[in-house]
Amino acid sequence: MRLIVLDTETTGLEPAQGHRIVEIGAVEVDNRMVTDNYYHQYLNPDRDSDPEALAVHGLTTEFLSGHPRFEEVARDFVEFIRDGELLIHNAAFDIKFLDAELQRVGLGKVRDYCAKVTDSLMVAREMHPGKRNSLDALCDRYGISNAHRTLHGALLDTRLLAEVWLAMTRGQESLLGDVDAADNQASGNAIQFRSGSDDFDPSRLAVLPAGADEIQAHADYLAALDKAVKGECVWRRYEPQSEAAQS
């Protein structure tokens, strides 16, 4: 399933009070890599932004007046998200605005087009209870630079959230979850097993040693964790000692 990281900027906090979307950004993540496939659109909301919202995104009425209204781009948008899993930080906020815009033009709701909606804020709160879990706080926690983020922007925020999500979920992929029996048969590497059963023989899995670039990336990641915890991260305890240290 395609993973689509999505964000919006709006004129205010409540579509029920007539507030509208002024920007939509979405990027596709495939095989845990951010791709070049993205959707980005500024929108003319036919109204001013509240001062508080304007301070967040900086998109003036004058600037937005030269861009299309939602009804002009709605079908392109729903085609981009069709059948994908949407990943949104504080999804309830963006979904209520997208639903309001879609219903205004007779196109139903977001969930009529996508396969699933995942709220990265809820996931982050479960992983880091009692801590700040804003996008900025998560960038800080996972060592992702957001120095260029002086104002919120939907496309910029989706790219940051994609990097944060990949860091949050690193190591959670199942070793066996994506094995396809037909692919194994075709490649001559047929391994017959049922996950969790006695039929699985781990000695038959190929061992692929890490390359120099992967080892360096791992070292850089641990260094970032050390910096985040202002000391030595817990993973240092599990690093193999060098031969010199063991002798």
Disulfide bonds with the S-S distance in Angstrom:
none
